[in-house]
Amino acid sequence: MHDKQNHLYVGVDLHKQHHVAVIINCWQEKLGEITFENKPSVFSKFLLEMDKRTEKGVTLAFGLGDVGGYGRSLAQFLADHG
């Protein structure tokens, strides 16, 4: 198995009120989409949902498209939670 297959890639489109996360694999196949509020109190639920969609041994790689600082709190949360 190629190393790229051990990762899922999560691109997060950041907005003032909510964020949209799109999950793809190394073949750029869309595996899912999650919309969640831009509130730190919701970020733990978002990570739990990501864990449900991730097989054991697969690492998540996040990419955040930040506009106007809307993703700062999410970026800090992700960094704090490995």
All heavy atoms as an XYZ file, in Angstrom:
652
protein
N       0.853     -1.176      0.000
C       0.000      0.000      0.000
C       0.900      1.241      0.000
O       1.848      1.337      0.764
C      -0.899     -0.007      1.241
C      -1.810      1.194      1.296
S      -2.859      1.291      2.785
C      -3.844     -0.163      2.648
N       0.604      2.177     -0.864
C       1.363      3.426     -0.940
C       1.029      4.303      0.261
O      -0.094      4.302      0.753
C       1.038      4.163     -2.243
C       2.018      5.233     -2.557
N       1.992      6.455     -1.945
C       3.061      5.259     -3.408
C       2.973      7.204     -2.406
N       3.634      6.498     -3.295
N       2.020      5.062      0.724
C       1.849      5.903      1.908
C       0.678      6.876      1.778
O      -0.003      7.168      2.755
C       3.140      6.670      2.187
C       3.066      7.452      3.477
O       2.688      6.865      4.504
O       3.369      8.651      3.457
N       0.421      7.368      0.568
C      -0.684      8.322      0.375
C      -2.027      7.706      0.732
O      -2.962      8.415      1.093
C      -0.724      8.820     -1.076
C       0.399      9.759     -1.420
C       0.151     10.426     -2.753
C       0.604      9.555     -3.877
N       0.545     10.204     -5.189
N      -2.132      6.392      0.642
C      -3.386      5.717      0.957
C      -3.650      5.670      2.464
O      -4.748      5.322      2.870
C      -3.372      4.303      0.385
C      -3.391      4.287     -1.126
C      -3.224      2.894     -1.668
O      -2.153      2.314     -1.590
N      -4.304      2.354     -2.194
N      -2.661      6.031      3.251
C      -2.825      6.042      4.702
C      -3.338      7.375      5.212
O      -3.335      7.619      6.415
C      -1.490      5.719      5.388
C      -1.034      4.310      5.096
O      -1.841      3.405      4.964
N       0.261      4.129      4.977
N      -3.766      8.241      4.310
C      -4.234      9.573      4.686
C      -5.583      9.873      4.045
O      -5.878      9.409      2.945
C      -3.248     10.654      4.224
C      -1.860     10.467      4.731
N      -1.499     10.720      6.037
C      -0.750     10.031      4.109
C      -0.225     10.457      6.189
N       0.262     10.034      5.030
N      -6.365     10.658      4.753
C      -7.535     11.312      4.172
C      -7.252     12.801      4.248
O      -6.658     13.285      5.207
C      -8.807     10.981      4.946
C      -9.356      9.577      4.781
C     -10.631      9.415      5.618
C      -9.641      9.253      3.331
N      -7.673     13.496      3.232
C      -7.405     14.921      3.130
C      -8.705     15.686      3.359
O      -9.721     15.391      2.731
C      -6.788     15.231      1.767
C      -5.544     14.400      1.543
C      -5.611     13.157      0.924
C      -4.314     14.838      2.021
C      -4.481     12.381      0.755
C      -3.173     14.071      1.857
C      -3.265     12.838      1.218
O      -2.142     12.068      1.064
N      -8.661     16.649      4.275
C      -9.852     17.395      4.664
C      -9.613     18.864      4.345
O      -8.786     19.522      4.984
C     -10.157     17.227      6.170
C     -11.452     17.945      6.532
C     -10.214     15.751      6.549
N     -10.314     19.359      3.342
C     -10.245     20.778      2.997
C     -11.406     21.494      3.653
O     -12.559     21.063      3.538
N     -11.105     22.566      4.378
C     -12.148     23.275      5.111
C     -12.308     24.673      4.522
O     -11.357     25.459      4.496
C     -11.836     23.360      6.622
C     -13.005     23.995      7.366
C     -11.534     21.976      7.191
N     -13.508     24.949      4.039
C     -13.872     26.272      3.537
C     -14.460     27.038      4.716
O     -15.455     26.612      5.300
C     -14.888     26.140      2.403
C     -15.125     27.436      1.665
O     -14.319     28.385      1.817
O     -16.122     27.503      0.913
N     -13.825     28.134      5.058
C     -14.152     28.848      6.287
C     -15.060     30.043      6.021
O     -14.826     30.810      5.090
C     -12.863     29.313      6.961
C     -11.866     28.179      7.203
C     -10.490     28.738      7.449
C     -12.331     27.312      8.341
N     -16.069     30.173      6.862
C     -17.028     31.277      6.754
C     -17.280     31.860      8.144
O     -16.950     31.241      9.156
C     -18.347     30.790      6.165
C     -18.192     30.162      4.822
N     -18.078     30.896      3.666
C     -18.124     28.863      4.454
C     -17.953     30.069      2.639
N     -17.973     28.827      3.091
N     -17.876     33.000      8.184
C     -18.132     33.672      9.457
C     -19.050     32.857     10.367
O     -18.782     32.712     11.559
C     -18.739     35.052      9.205
C     -18.890     35.892     10.446
C     -19.376     37.286     10.112
C     -19.418     38.156     11.346
N     -19.816     39.536     11.025
N     -20.130     32.315      9.829
C     -21.115     31.601     10.638
C     -20.899     30.089     10.682
O     -21.267     29.447     11.659
C     -22.529     31.885     10.108
C     -22.908     33.349     10.117
C     -22.913     33.940     11.512
O     -23.312     33.292     12.475
N     -22.449     35.177     11.626
N     -20.362     29.513      9.614
C     -20.193     28.066      9.544
C     -18.978     27.717      8.683
O     -18.470     28.567      7.959
C     -21.450     27.398      8.978
C     -21.686     27.731      7.537
N     -22.285     28.900      7.134
C     -21.368     27.062      6.406
C     -22.341     28.926      5.811
N     -21.791     27.835      5.344
N     -18.545     26.470      8.796
C     -17.451     25.948      7.983
C     -17.961     24.720      7.223
O     -18.868     24.033      7.695
C     -16.263     25.525      8.839
C     -15.660     26.623      9.667
N     -15.520     27.913      9.234
C     -15.138     26.587     10.917
C     -14.933     28.635     10.174
N     -14.708     27.852     11.215
N     -17.356     24.450      6.083
C     -17.692     23.265      5.307
C     -16.410     22.471      5.079
O     -15.445     22.986      4.508
C     -18.325     23.634      3.950
C     -18.655     22.375      3.154
C     -19.570     24.491      4.143
N     -16.397     21.236      5.557
C     -15.248     20.352      5.398
C     -15.567     19.305      4.339
O     -16.617     18.659      4.391
C     -14.913     19.676      6.721
N     -14.674     19.146      3.364
C     -14.816     18.129      2.326
C     -13.673     17.134      2.500
O     -12.515     17.517      2.612
C     -14.790     18.757      0.917
C     -14.804     17.685     -0.158
C     -15.962     19.700      0.736
N     -14.029     15.865      2.518
C     -13.065     14.791      2.743
C     -12.810     14.086      1.423
O     -13.753     13.668      0.745
C     -13.607     13.785      3.772
C     -14.030     14.515      5.044
C     -12.595     12.696      4.073
C     -15.324     14.030      5.613
N     -11.511     13.956      1.057
C     -11.153     13.228     -0.155
C     -10.050     12.225      0.169
O      -9.361     12.341      1.181
C     -10.695     14.169     -1.293
C      -9.425     14.923     -0.914
C     -11.798     15.122     -1.697
C      -8.793     15.695     -2.073
N      -9.890     11.250     -0.725
C      -8.788     10.305     -0.572
C      -7.661     10.698     -1.538
O      -7.723     11.741     -2.188
C      -9.264      8.858     -0.805
C      -9.838      8.644     -2.191
O      -9.595      9.399     -3.122
N     -10.635      7.594     -2.332
N      -6.633      9.868     -1.631
C      -5.475     10.215     -2.458
C      -5.779     10.186     -3.951
O      -4.980     10.673     -4.753
C      -4.292      9.316     -2.122
S      -4.529      7.577     -2.527
N      -6.919      9.625     -4.342
C      -7.324      9.619     -5.752
C      -8.282     10.756     -6.064
O      -8.931     10.775     -7.097
C      -7.967      8.275     -6.119
C      -6.998      7.152     -5.992
C      -5.989      6.835     -6.855
C      -6.922      6.209     -4.931
N      -5.300      5.749     -6.393
C      -5.848      5.344     -5.209
C      -7.648      6.016     -3.772
C      -5.490      4.292     -4.365
C      -7.294      4.978     -2.930
C      -6.237      4.133     -3.243
N      -8.390     11.685     -5.123
C      -9.249     12.866     -5.229
C     -10.722     12.509     -5.383
O     -11.499     13.227     -5.993
C      -8.783     13.770     -6.369
C      -7.381     14.291     -6.147
C      -6.901     15.204     -7.245
O      -7.655     15.624     -8.110
N      -5.625     15.511     -7.208
N     -11.109     11.390     -4.778
C     -12.509     10.998     -4.735
C     -13.140     11.602     -3.489
O     -12.615     11.440     -2.384
C     -12.646      9.473     -4.681
C     -12.080      8.779     -5.892
C     -11.986      7.272     -5.711
O     -11.757      6.795     -4.574
O     -12.113      6.572     -6.725
N     -14.256     12.286     -3.670
C     -14.951     12.892     -2.541
C     -15.619     11.802     -1.717
O     -16.421     11.021     -2.224
C     -15.991     13.895     -3.033
C     -16.700     14.634     -1.932
C     -17.665     15.661     -2.489
C     -18.460     16.335     -1.406
N     -19.406     17.322     -1.967
N     -15.287     11.764     -0.434
C     -15.822     10.744      0.461
C     -16.909     11.277      1.380
O     -17.641     10.505      1.977
C     -14.693     10.156      1.311
C     -13.521      9.556      0.537
C     -12.442      9.091      1.500
C     -13.993      8.418     -0.349
N     -16.993     12.571      1.493
C     -18.007     13.140      2.366
C     -17.853     14.631      2.529
O     -16.874     15.230      2.083
N     -18.857     15.202      3.157
C     -18.889     16.645      3.406
C     -19.592     16.876      4.740
O     -20.605     16.246      5.023
C     -19.641     17.334      2.278
C     -19.678     18.835      2.373
C     -20.338     19.454      1.157
O     -19.944     19.124      0.026
O     -21.262     20.260      1.350
N     -19.021     17.765      5.535
C     -19.593     18.081      6.842
C     -19.681     19.597      6.962
O     -18.699     20.299      6.726
C     -18.721     17.540      7.993
C     -18.560     16.032      7.894
C     -19.298     17.946      9.341
C     -17.545     15.459      8.859
N     -20.849     20.091      7.322
C     -21.029     21.513      7.609
C     -21.220     21.651      9.117
O     -21.983     20.902      9.727
C     -22.261     22.071      6.872
O     -22.068     21.896      5.467
C     -22.460     23.546      7.170
N     -20.481     22.586      9.716
C     -20.583     22.787     11.154
C     -20.408     24.263     11.486
O     -19.827     25.023     10.711
C     -19.561     21.926     11.907
C     -18.128     22.175     11.531
C     -17.308     22.950     12.335
C     -17.585     21.636     10.377
C     -15.992     23.180     12.006
C     -16.261     21.858     10.033
C     -15.461     22.637     10.847
N     -20.953     24.647     12.623
C     -20.921     26.048     13.042
C     -19.500     26.485     13.402
O     -18.693     25.683     13.868
C     -21.822     26.263     14.258
C     -23.295     26.117     13.955
C     -24.111     26.365     15.195
O     -24.302     25.419     15.968
O     -24.537     27.528     15.379
N     -19.241     27.756     13.193
C     -17.953     28.332     13.551
C     -17.986     28.748     15.023
O     -17.997     29.927     15.358
C     -17.632     29.530     12.650
C     -16.278     30.120     12.945
O     -15.489     29.550     13.676
N     -16.005     31.273     12.374
N     -18.061     27.739     15.882
C     -18.079     27.953     17.329
C     -17.131     26.954     17.963
O     -17.255     25.745     17.713
C     -19.477     27.725     17.910
C     -20.510     28.715     17.475
C     -21.834     28.397     18.150
C     -22.913     29.366     17.705
N     -24.215     29.005     18.306
N     -16.196     27.402     18.779
C     -15.281     26.458     19.434
C     -15.991     25.336     20.195
O     -15.470     24.226     20.278
C     -14.470     27.351     20.373
C     -14.453     28.677     19.676
C     -15.836     28.795     19.060
N     -17.190     25.591     20.685
C     -17.927     24.556     21.418
C     -18.361     23.403     20.511
O     -18.689     22.323     21.009
C     -19.156     25.167     22.095
O     -20.039     25.715     21.132
N     -18.326     23.585     19.202
C     -18.759     22.563     18.239
C     -17.571     21.791     17.662
O     -17.743     20.706     17.114
C     -19.574     23.231     17.098
C     -19.994     22.245     16.045
C     -20.789     23.943     17.660
N     -16.367     22.317     17.805
C     -15.201     21.718     17.156
C     -14.932     20.292     17.630
O     -14.513     19.448     16.832
C     -13.968     22.590     17.343
C     -14.076     23.961     16.703
C     -13.208     24.966     17.088
C     -15.027     24.255     15.739
C     -13.285     26.229     16.510
C     -15.116     25.512     15.162
C     -14.242     26.499     15.550
N     -15.177     19.986     18.890
C     -14.981     18.611     19.384
C     -15.926     17.643     18.685
O     -15.535     16.531     18.326
C     -15.213     18.536     20.892
O     -14.216     19.239     21.576
N     -17.165     18.064     18.472
C     -18.139     17.222     17.761
C     -17.698     16.989     16.323
O     -17.870     15.899     15.773
C     -19.522     17.866     17.788
C     -20.128     17.909     19.168
C     -21.466     18.624     19.165
C     -21.964     18.812     20.573
N     -23.174     19.618     20.639
N     -17.114     18.016     15.716
C     -16.593     17.882     14.353
C     -15.491     16.821     14.318
O     -15.497     15.939     13.446
C     -16.069     19.235     13.858
C     -15.213     19.155     12.635
C     -15.732     18.702     11.429
C     -13.888     19.537     12.674
C     -14.940     18.630     10.290
C     -13.083     19.476     11.548
C     -13.615     19.017     10.351
N     -14.551     16.873     15.253
C     -13.484     15.871     15.279
C     -14.022     14.475     15.540
O     -13.542     13.498     14.956
C     -12.436     16.227     16.334
C     -11.379     17.229     15.936
C     -10.312     17.341     17.011
C     -10.740     16.893     14.613
N     -15.034     14.352     16.392
C     -15.648     13.040     16.630
C     -16.290     12.502     15.354
O     -16.189     11.311     15.055
C     -16.689     13.131     17.748
C     -16.137     13.292     19.160
C     -17.276     13.541     20.149
C     -15.333     12.070     19.565
N     -16.935     13.369     14.601
C     -17.535     12.956     13.327
C     -16.445     12.521     12.339
O     -16.612     11.552     11.612
C     -18.367     14.096     12.738
C     -19.078     13.749     11.465
C     -20.097     12.626     11.602
O     -20.706     12.486     12.678
O     -20.278     11.881     10.617
N     -15.333     13.232     12.331
C     -14.217     12.851     11.461
C     -13.664     11.481     11.877
O     -13.360     10.650     11.022
C     -13.107     13.906     11.506
C     -13.478     15.225     10.868
S     -13.988     15.090      9.136
C     -12.608     14.237      8.428
N     -13.554     11.238     13.163
C     -13.064      9.948     13.648
C     -13.973      8.804     13.212
O     -13.499      7.718     12.887
C     -12.933      9.949     15.173
C     -11.726     10.719     15.660
O     -10.797     10.973     14.863
O     -11.709     11.083     16.851
N     -15.278      9.039     13.214
C     -16.238      8.016     12.781
C     -16.022      7.645     11.317
O     -16.245      6.505     10.925
C     -17.675      8.514     12.934
C     -18.168      8.611     14.334
C     -19.611      9.078     14.305
C     -20.067      9.615     15.628
N     -21.425     10.169     15.559
N     -15.586      8.598     10.520
C     -15.420      8.384      9.080
C     -14.020      7.912      8.703
O     -13.730      7.721      7.534
C     -15.726      9.681      8.326
C     -17.156     10.139      8.494
C     -17.356     11.495      7.873
N     -18.705     11.983      8.069
C     -19.485     12.423      7.097
N     -19.045     12.458      5.864
N     -20.701     12.859      7.358
N     -13.164      7.724      9.697
C     -11.770      7.382      9.438
C     -11.465      5.978      9.924
O     -11.716      5.644     11.080
C     -10.840      8.395     10.162
O     -11.212      9.713      9.782
C      -9.396      8.162      9.784
N     -10.909      5.158      9.040
C     -10.530      3.804      9.419
C      -9.294      3.833     10.306
O      -8.505      4.774     10.271
C     -10.222      2.979      8.165
C     -11.417      2.756      7.271
C     -11.048      1.967      6.028
O     -10.032      1.235      6.055
O     -11.768      2.084      5.033
N      -9.120      2.788     11.072
C      -7.960      2.683     11.953
C      -6.677      2.719     11.112
O      -6.588      2.089     10.064
C      -8.026      1.383     12.747
C      -6.955      1.258     13.783
C      -7.140      0.025     14.618
C      -6.045     -0.045     15.676
N      -6.244     -1.176     16.561
N      -5.699      3.471     11.583
C      -4.415      3.572     10.882
C      -4.365      4.651      9.821
O      -3.323      4.859      9.205
N      -5.469      5.329      9.586
C      -5.520      6.407      8.588
C      -5.375      7.749      9.291
O      -6.018      8.012     10.300
C      -6.838      6.358      7.778
C      -6.959      7.543      6.844
C      -6.937      5.054      7.008
N      -4.510      8.588      8.752
C      -4.242      9.906      9.323
C      -5.024     10.963      8.559
O      -5.144     10.890      7.339
C      -2.734     10.227      9.216
O      -2.008      9.208      9.887
C      -2.405     11.569      9.823
N      -5.532     11.944      9.289
C      -6.226     13.072      8.667
C      -5.238     14.204      8.429
O      -4.451     14.547      9.313
C      -7.349     13.568      9.573
C      -8.487     12.589      9.834
C      -9.422     13.159     10.895
C      -9.243     12.302      8.558
N      -5.289     14.770      7.235
C      -4.480     15.949      6.906
C      -5.450     17.082      6.583
O      -6.257     16.967      5.652
C      -3.577     15.660      5.715
N      -5.390     18.149      7.370
C      -6.312     19.271      7.222
C      -5.674     20.399      6.432
O      -4.498     20.703      6.614
C      -6.731     19.816      8.595
C      -7.626     18.897      9.366
C      -7.096     17.943     10.209
C      -9.002     18.981      9.237
C      -7.912     17.088     10.928
C      -9.836     18.138      9.946
C      -9.284     17.191     10.795
N      -6.476     21.018      5.584
C      -6.084     22.234      4.888
C      -7.196     23.249      5.064
O      -8.356     22.952      4.775
N      -6.853     24.425      5.581
C      -7.860     25.448      5.837
C      -7.644     26.628      4.903
O      -6.538     27.147      4.808
C      -7.768     25.946      7.290
C      -8.405     25.073      8.371
C      -7.749     23.725      8.469
C      -8.368     25.773      9.693
N      -8.697     27.020      4.212
C      -8.655     28.203      3.368
C      -9.189     29.370      4.164
O     -10.393     29.521      4.304
N      -8.305     30.185      4.724
C      -8.722     31.221      5.658
C      -9.008     32.543      4.955
O      -8.202     33.017      4.175
C      -7.654     31.430      6.712
C      -8.175     32.156      7.942
O      -9.365     32.472      7.999
O      -7.374     32.391      8.845
N     -10.146     33.102      5.258
C     -10.536     34.407      4.723
C     -10.915     35.289      5.897
O     -11.843     34.996      6.630
C     -11.740     34.274      3.760
C     -12.170     35.630      3.252
C     -11.390     33.363      2.599
N     -10.187     36.360      6.103
C     -10.540     37.309      7.150
C     -10.397     36.783      8.563
O     -11.009     37.304      9.482
N      -9.602     35.736      8.778
C      -9.383     35.225     10.124
C     -10.484     34.346     10.665
O     -10.463     33.998     11.845
N     -11.446     33.947      9.842
C     -12.557     33.130     10.328
C     -12.119     31.744     10.808
O     -12.829     31.091     11.558
C     -13.634     32.965      9.268
C     -14.323     34.249      8.880
C     -14.664     34.498      7.560
C     -14.639     35.213      9.829
C     -15.310     35.678      7.202
C     -15.261     36.393      9.475
C     -15.600     36.618      8.154
O     -16.218     37.773      7.805
N     -10.965     31.291     10.388
C     -10.519     29.955     10.758
C      -9.499     29.900     11.864
O      -9.018     28.827     12.211
N      -9.174     31.039     12.440
C      -8.129     31.055     13.467
C      -8.457     30.155     14.644
O      -7.619     29.370     15.096
C      -7.886     32.476     13.956
C      -6.829     32.559     15.038
C      -6.365     33.979     15.290
N      -5.591     34.152     16.499
C      -4.429     33.587     16.768
N      -3.897     32.763     15.895
N      -3.797     33.819     17.894
N      -9.663     30.221     15.154
C     -10.005     29.403     16.327
C     -10.023     27.918     15.974
O      -9.602     27.086     16.781
C     -11.333     29.833     16.940
O     -12.375     29.768     15.998
N     -10.462     27.555     14.775
C     -10.438     26.158     14.367
C      -8.999     25.691     14.183
O      -8.640     24.588     14.620
C     -11.223     25.954     13.067
C     -11.192     24.519     12.515
C     -11.779     23.529     13.512
C     -11.923     24.449     11.182
N      -8.153     26.502     13.557
C      -6.747     26.131     13.375
C      -6.066     25.908     14.717
O      -5.328     24.927     14.898
C      -6.023     27.214     12.569
N      -6.323     26.779     15.660
C      -5.736     26.632     16.998
C      -6.258     25.367     17.671
O      -5.488     24.637     18.291
C      -6.056     27.859     17.861
C      -5.348     27.864     19.189
C      -3.836     27.928     19.036
O      -3.325     28.813     18.340
N      -3.129     27.000     19.626
N      -7.547     25.101     17.545
C      -8.140     23.896     18.125
C      -7.491     22.635     17.530
O      -7.124     21.732     18.267
C      -9.654     23.878     17.865
C     -10.337     22.653     18.378
C     -10.756     22.580     19.691
C     -10.549     21.570     17.544
C     -11.379     21.434     20.178
C     -11.177     20.433     18.015
C     -11.594     20.370     19.329
N      -7.346     22.588     16.209
C      -6.743     21.424     15.565
C      -5.288     21.243     15.993
O      -4.841     20.137     16.253
C      -6.848     21.541     14.045
C      -8.267     21.458     13.470
C      -8.252     21.781     11.982
C      -8.879     20.093     13.729
N      -4.563     22.345     16.076
C      -3.167     22.275     16.508
C      -3.072     21.768     17.951
O      -2.206     20.942     18.275
C      -2.506     23.641     16.381
N      -3.961     22.218     18.797
C      -3.967     21.805     20.199
C      -4.346     20.330     20.375
O      -4.020     19.726     21.382
C      -4.915     22.658     21.023
C      -4.423     24.095     21.196
O      -3.228     24.362     20.930
O      -5.245     24.955     21.596
N      -5.071     19.782     19.395
C      -5.544     18.404     19.498
C      -4.801     17.454     18.547
O      -5.320     16.397     18.199
C      -7.059     18.346     19.249
C      -7.829     18.962     20.367
N      -8.036     20.319     20.451
C      -8.416     18.423     21.462
C      -8.723     20.579     21.551
N      -8.960     19.446     22.186
N      -3.621     17.846     18.151
C      -2.752     16.980     17.349
C      -3.275     16.726     15.968
O      -2.970     15.780     15.326
